[in-house]
Amino acid sequence: MKKTYRVPCSWEVYGIMMVEAESWDEAISIAEDGSLPLPDESSYISDSFRIDEEMVEYEKDKEFKP
């Protein structure tokens, strides 16, 4: 019988934040500080999908330890 596995993975997206500021430096600082929500519209970055091999090994170890 087949099992269902939780496979840890990640991917990257590209978006544009609208930031009100008095300079580029301030806009970047505001964007990086985490106070604004992530962009609503984003696009998948081609070939960025990755399996987290380290976490897969961790999950495998958990499965076989009593």
C-alpha positions as a Markdown table, in Angstrom:
| # | Residue | x | y | z |
|---|---|---|---|---|
| 1 | Met | 0.0 | 0.0 | 0.0 |
| 2 | Lys | 1.3 | 3.5 | -0.9 |
| 3 | Lys | 2.0 | 6.0 | 1.9 |
| 4 | Thr | 1.8 | 9.8 | 1.7 |
| 5 | Tyr | 5.0 | 11.6 | 2.4 |
| 6 | Arg | 5.6 | 15.2 | 3.4 |
| 7 | Val | 8.5 | 16.2 | 1.1 |
| 8 | Pro | 10.2 | 19.4 | 2.3 |
| 9 | Cys | 10.9 | 21.7 | -0.6 |
| 10 | Ser | 11.3 | 25.4 | -1.6 |
| 11 | Trp | 11.1 | 27.6 | -4.6 |
| 12 | Glu | 11.7 | 31.3 | -5.3 |
| 13 | Val | 9.3 | 33.9 | -6.6 |
| 14 | Tyr | 9.8 | 37.4 | -7.9 |
| 15 | Gly | 7.5 | 40.3 | -7.0 |
| 16 | Ile | 7.5 | 44.1 | -6.7 |
| 17 | Met | 6.8 | 45.9 | -3.5 |
| 18 | Met | 5.4 | 49.4 | -3.5 |
| 19 | Val | 7.3 | 51.4 | -0.8 |
| 20 | Glu | 6.7 | 55.0 | 0.1 |
| 21 | Ala | 10.1 | 56.6 | 1.1 |
| 22 | Glu | 12.2 | 59.6 | 0.6 |
| 23 | Ser | 15.1 | 57.8 | -1.1 |
| 24 | Trp | 16.1 | 54.4 | -2.6 |
| 25 | Asp | 18.1 | 53.6 | 0.5 |
| 26 | Glu | 15.1 | 54.3 | 2.8 |
| 27 | Ala | 12.8 | 52.3 | 0.5 |
| 28 | Ile | 15.2 | 49.3 | 0.6 |
| 29 | Ser | 15.5 | 49.5 | 4.3 |
| 30 | Ile | 11.8 | 49.6 | 4.7 |
| 31 | Ala | 11.3 | 46.7 | 2.3 |
| 32 | Glu | 13.9 | 44.6 | 4.2 |
| 33 | Asp | 12.7 | 45.3 | 7.7 |
| 34 | Gly | 9.6 | 43.0 | 7.3 |
| 35 | Ser | 7.0 | 45.6 | 8.2 |
| 36 | Leu | 5.3 | 45.5 | 4.8 |
| 37 | Pro | 3.3 | 42.5 | 3.4 |
| 38 | Leu | 4.8 | 40.5 | 0.6 |
| 39 | Pro | 3.7 | 41.4 | -2.9 |
| 40 | Asp | 0.3 | 40.1 | -3.9 |
| 41 | Glu | 1.4 | 39.4 | -7.4 |
| 42 | Ser | 4.5 | 37.3 | -7.9 |
| 43 | Ser | 6.0 | 35.0 | -10.6 |
| 44 | Tyr | 7.8 | 31.7 | -10.1 |
| 45 | Ile | 11.5 | 31.9 | -10.8 |
| 46 | Ser | 12.3 | 29.2 | -13.4 |
| 47 | Asp | 14.4 | 26.2 | -12.1 |
| 48 | Ser | 14.3 | 27.4 | -8.5 |
| 49 | Phe | 12.4 | 24.4 | -7.1 |
| 50 | Arg | 14.5 | 22.4 | -4.7 |
| 51 | Ile | 14.0 | 19.4 | -2.4 |
| 52 | Asp | 15.5 | 20.1 | 1.0 |
| 53 | Glu | 17.7 | 17.0 | 1.2 |
| 54 | Glu | 18.9 | 17.7 | 4.7 |
| 55 | Met | 15.3 | 17.8 | 6.0 |
| 56 | Val | 14.4 | 14.7 | 4.0 |
| 57 | Glu | 17.2 | 12.8 | 5.8 |
| 58 | Tyr | 15.8 | 14.2 | 9.1 |
| 59 | Glu | 12.3 | 13.0 | 8.3 |
| 60 | Lys | 13.7 | 9.6 | 7.3 |
| 61 | Asp | 15.5 | 9.2 | 10.6 |
| 62 | Lys | 12.4 | 10.2 | 12.5 |
| 63 | Glu | 10.4 | 7.5 | 10.6 |
| 64 | Phe | 12.7 | 4.7 | 11.7 |
| 65 | Lys | 13.4 | 5.7 | 15.3 |
| 66 | Pro | 11.1 | 4.2 | 17.9 |
